[in-house]
Amino acid sequence: MSSHDFPLGVNQLGLAQLNERSREIFRLIVESYLATGEPVGSRNLSRILPMTLSPASVRNVMSDLEQLGLVYAPHTSAGRLPTEMGLRFFVDALMQIGDLTENDRRAIEAQVAASGQSKSVEAVLTEASGLLSGLSRAAGVVLTAKANPRLKHIEFVRLEPERALVILVAEDGQVENRVLNIPVGLPTSALTEAANFLNARIRGHTIDEVKSEIQRTLTQGQAELDTLTQRIVAEGLASWSGGESDERKLIVRGQAHLLDDLKAVADLERVRLLFDDLETRREVIDLLGRAEQAEGVRVFIGSENKLFSLSGSSTIVAPYHDASGHIVGVLGVIGPTRLNYARIVPMVDYTAKVVSKLLAG
């Protein structure tokens, strides 16, 4: 079952506050909203209820649900829609989590495994994002780990008299290129010497892990390097352990799905707001980062996250792990509040498990 950040009063009251018919009417209101996005009235509810109730009796129950803050009427004489608090209560207390079909499981496993053949972690995560988007008909999102991989090899290639390309090859196959300023008149042999010095020490380690040791060696003059080569190593360490390596990558696929099934200009405006939010990269990363604080699927509904409060969107995400079992990122979907939670929650959970298994080797 999903978890969330904000305890709500109605959740604390629990199901005891709602009798059988109240629960059934509330469940039908929510399920109708998730299926159509439209309010449902008492007359229609009385026809589909498994118990015999008149439209007047249904209206009385709907009024009670409204006083509890679970539903609201979008305009006079209309049916009812669930509030955000009502959706939260439904997700936490009433929703029956579905199970993935065998076809869904096979599709997830096959697509993630196929991307894994490229040996690129980014390819796996990009595929996972697109896969979730396709299966959920929402936007798939992945927040990758901080770029601090265990390195296999470093190489320097001169580009210009004062600039060199640094090629960092990670053990998982990732390749990262960075440009480094180098002293004027530096001989090519100094680049080779710097690469040999670093390669003898970094294999199987992250830059952060070996940075202090290498800096201590340079400071104490224990490195058998000439002055210019020492400068390359020192400047490289300072650059690699700075802002770039701390940046996190946000992968979003399937934004076009958010344009599906629009019925009003107001919906178009909400989607525009959501697109604007998705472009605000730092805030999205901060939001998804909250899901790394605990295991399991997290569900953020509407204003429970300030980022998507204006567009009325929901986020369903789960963490994925590396070979050591550490959480290194999150993946999931972003879409309208009327997402099919019962289907998407297990889908996100299973995809996170498949990605974790693949990354673990």
Helices and strands as residue ranges (DSSP letters): H 9-13, G 15-17, H 20-36, H 42-48, H 55-67, E 71-72, E 81-82, H 84-89, I 90-94, H 102-116, H 121-136, E 139-143, E 151-160, E 163-170, E 175-181, H 188-202, H 207-219, H 227-240, H 243-246, E 250-253, G 255-259, H 265-279, H 281-289, G 290-293, E 298-301, G 302-304, G 306-308, E 313-321, E 327-336, H 341-359
